C-alpha cells in the first residue's frame, strides 16, 4: 500500500510546474478583474479592495496581507503545505505586477472579465490544490476554525467573502459588485465540480 501511495506522489518537477502555471492563471485572472474594476473573495479580494482604495500595488499588498496566515497554515496543514503556499503567494504577487507589462488590454467587457476571471482562478487554484498547495489567506483560518471549533469552513469563507464584497460598495458601483459575485460563482463552480474527494489520488 505504501509503495502504491509513493508511486502516486507528485515529483518535485511536477509540483514546480503546478505552482508556476497555477499561479500564472490566477494572476491573469487578477489582471482581468483589476482592469474591469472588479473584485473577488478571500485574501485576493482584500488586496484588490486596498489597491482600489489606496492605489498601492496589488502584488505588494497581497504578499504583505498573506504573511500572518502562514502561522495558521503550519498548524492546520504542516510545513510542506506552508512552504508551497508561500511560494505560490510570492509567485502570484510577482506575476500580477509583471503581466500587465507583457500585453495591453483594450476594451474588456466586464461580464466577460468576471466570468473568465473566475474560471481562470478556479483552474489555477485546482492545480494548486492537487499539488498540496494553496494561495493561503482566509481559507486556512476557516480550516483551523473547522478543526478546532467545529465551524464549517465553507460557511466561514462565504461569510468572509460577503463582508469583503459588502465593503467594496464604498469603492465600486453596485453593478461591479454584482459582477464580482458572478465571477466568484464561476470560480466556485470550477472547484465544486472538479475537486471532489476520491476522484483524484495524486498527493
C-alpha positions as CSV (number, residue, x, y, z in Angstrom):
1,X,0.0,0.0,0.0
2,X,2.8,2.4,0.9
3,X,4.5,1.6,-2.4
4,X,1.3,2.4,-4.3
5,X,0.9,5.7,-2.4
6,X,4.6,6.5,-3.1
7,X,4.1,5.9,-6.8
8,X,1.1,8.3,-6.9
9,X,3.0,11.1,-5.3
10,X,4.0,14.1,-7.5
11,X,7.6,14.6,-8.2
12,X,9.4,17.8,-7.4
13,X,9.3,18.8,-11.1
14,X,5.6,18.1,-11.2
15,X,5.0,20.3,-8.1
16,X,7.1,23.0,-9.6
17,X,5.2,23.2,-12.9
18,X,1.9,23.2,-11.0
19,X,2.9,26.1,-8.8
20,X,4.4,28.1,-11.7
21,X,1.4,27.5,-14.1
22,X,-1.4,27.6,-11.5
23,X,-0.3,30.9,-10.1
24,X,0.1,32.3,-13.6
25,X,-3.5,31.5,-14.4
26,X,-4.7,33.1,-11.2
27,X,-2.5,36.2,-11.9
28,X,-4.1,36.5,-15.3
29,X,-7.5,36.4,-13.6
30,X,-6.4,39.2,-11.3
31,X,-5.3,41.3,-14.3
32,X,-8.7,40.9,-15.9
33,X,-10.6,41.7,-12.7
34,X,-8.4,44.7,-11.9
35,X,-8.7,46.1,-15.4
36,X,-12.5,45.9,-15.2
37,X,-12.6,47.3,-11.6
38,X,-13.9,44.0,-10.2
39,X,-13.2,42.1,-7.0
40,X,-13.1,38.5,-5.8
41,X,-13.3,36.8,-2.4
42,X,-10.6,35.8,0.0
43,X,-7.3,37.5,0.6
44,X,-7.0,38.5,-3.0
45,X,-10.3,40.3,-2.6
46,X,-9.0,42.2,0.4
47,X,-5.8,43.1,-1.5
48,X,-7.8,44.3,-4.5
49,X,-10.0,46.4,-2.2
50,X,-7.0,48.0,-0.6
51,X,-5.5,48.5,-4.1
52,X,-8.6,50.4,-5.3
53,X,-8.7,52.5,-2.1
54,X,-5.0,53.4,-1.9
55,X,-3.6,53.0,-5.4
56,X,-0.8,50.8,-4.0
57,X,0.5,47.8,-6.0
58,X,-1.8,44.8,-5.7
59,X,1.2,42.4,-5.6
60,X,2.9,44.0,-2.6
61,X,-0.4,44.4,-0.7
62,X,-1.3,40.7,-1.3
63,X,2.1,39.5,-0.2
64,X,2.1,41.5,3.0
65,X,-1.5,40.6,3.9
66,X,-0.7,36.9,3.5
67,X,2.1,36.8,6.0
68,X,0.1,36.3,9.2
69,X,-1.8,33.4,7.7
70,X,1.3,31.2,7.4
71,X,1.1,30.6,11.2
72,X,-2.3,29.1,10.7
73,X,-1.1,27.1,7.7
74,X,1.7,25.5,9.8
75,X,-0.8,24.5,12.5
76,X,-3.5,23.3,10.1
77,X,-1.6,21.7,7.2
78,X,2.1,21.3,8.1
79,X,5.3,22.6,6.8
80,X,5.2,21.2,3.2
81,X,1.9,22.8,2.5
82,X,3.0,26.1,4.1
83,X,6.2,26.3,2.1
84,X,4.4,25.6,-1.2
85,X,1.7,28.1,-0.3
86,X,4.4,30.8,0.5
87,X,6.0,30.1,-2.9
88,X,2.6,30.3,-4.6
89,X,1.7,33.6,-2.9
90,X,5.1,35.1,-3.9
91,X,4.7,34.0,-7.5
92,X,1.2,35.5,-7.7
93,X,2.5,38.7,-6.2
94,X,5.2,38.9,-8.9
95,X,3.1,37.7,-11.8
96,X,0.3,40.1,-11.1
97,X,2.6,43.1,-11.4
98,X,4.7,41.6,-14.3
99,X,1.9,40.5,-16.6
100,X,0.5,44.0,-17.4
101,X,3.9,44.8,-19.0
102,X,3.6,41.9,-21.4
103,X,0.4,42.8,-23.1
104,X,-2.1,45.7,-23.4
105,X,-5.9,45.2,-22.8
106,X,-8.0,47.5,-24.9
107,X,-11.8,47.2,-24.5
108,X,-12.7,44.5,-22.0
109,X,-16.3,43.6,-21.4
110,X,-16.9,43.5,-17.6
111,X,-19.2,40.4,-17.8
112,X,-16.5,38.5,-19.7
113,X,-13.9,39.7,-17.3
114,X,-15.9,38.5,-14.3
115,X,-16.7,35.0,-15.8
116,X,-13.3,34.4,-17.4
117,X,-11.5,35.8,-14.3
118,X,-13.4,33.4,-12.1
119,X,-12.8,30.4,-14.4
120,X,-9.1,31.1,-14.7
121,X,-8.8,31.5,-10.9
122,X,-10.7,28.3,-10.4
123,X,-8.5,26.3,-12.7
124,X,-5.3,27.8,-11.2
125,X,-6.5,27.0,-7.7
126,X,-7.4,23.5,-8.7
127,X,-3.9,22.9,-9.9
128,X,-2.5,24.1,-6.6
129,X,-4.9,22.1,-4.5
130,X,-4.0,18.9,-6.4
131,X,-0.3,19.5,-5.5
132,X,-0.9,20.2,-1.8
133,X,-0.7,24.0,-2.1
134,X,-3.0,27.0,-2.0
135,X,-3.0,30.8,-2.0
136,X,-3.4,30.8,1.7
137,X,-5.3,33.5,3.5
138,X,-8.8,33.3,4.9
139,X,-9.4,29.7,3.7
140,X,-6.7,28.5,6.1
141,X,-8.2,30.3,9.0
142,X,-11.5,28.7,8.1
143,X,-9.9,25.3,8.1
144,X,-8.3,25.9,11.6
145,X,-11.7,27.0,13.0
146,X,-13.4,24.0,11.5
147,X,-10.9,21.6,13.1
148,X,-10.8,23.2,16.5
149,X,-14.3,24.8,16.9
150,X,-16.4,22.6,14.6
151,X,-17.5,25.6,12.5
152,X,-18.0,24.7,8.8
153,X,-15.1,26.1,6.7
154,X,-17.4,26.8,3.7
155,X,-19.7,28.9,5.7
156,X,-16.8,30.9,7.3
157,X,-15.3,31.5,3.8
158,X,-18.7,32.6,2.5
159,X,-19.3,35.0,5.3
160,X,-15.8,36.5,4.9
161,X,-16.4,36.9,1.1
162,X,-19.7,38.5,1.8
163,X,-18.1,41.1,4.1
164,X,-15.4,41.8,1.5
165,X,-17.9,42.4,-1.2
166,X,-20.1,44.5,1.0
167,X,-17.1,46.7,1.9
168,X,-16.5,47.0,-1.8
169,X,-19.7,49.1,-2.2
170,X,-17.8,52.0,-0.7
171,X,-15.3,52.0,-3.6
172,X,-17.0,50.4,-6.6
173,X,-20.5,50.5,-8.0
174,X,-23.2,48.0,-7.1
175,X,-23.2,46.7,-10.7
176,X,-19.5,45.9,-10.4
177,X,-20.1,44.2,-7.1
178,X,-22.8,42.1,-8.7
179,X,-20.5,41.2,-11.5
180,X,-17.8,40.3,-8.9
181,X,-20.3,37.9,-7.3
182,X,-20.8,36.4,-10.8
183,X,-17.1,35.8,-11.1
184,X,-16.9,34.3,-7.6
185,X,-19.7,31.9,-8.7
186,X,-17.7,30.9,-11.8
187,X,-14.7,30.2,-9.6
188,X,-16.5,28.1,-7.1
189,X,-18.3,26.2,-9.8
190,X,-15.0,25.0,-11.2
191,X,-13.8,23.9,-7.8
192,X,-17.1,22.2,-6.8
193,X,-17.2,20.2,-10.0
194,X,-13.6,19.2,-10.3
195,X,-12.2,19.0,-6.8
196,X,-14.1,16.1,-5.1
197,X,-12.5,13.7,-2.6
198,X,-11.9,10.2,-4.1
199,X,-11.7,11.4,-7.7
200,X,-8.1,12.4,-7.7
201,X,-5.4,10.4,-5.9
202,X,-2.1,12.3,-6.6
203,X,-0.6,13.9,-3.5
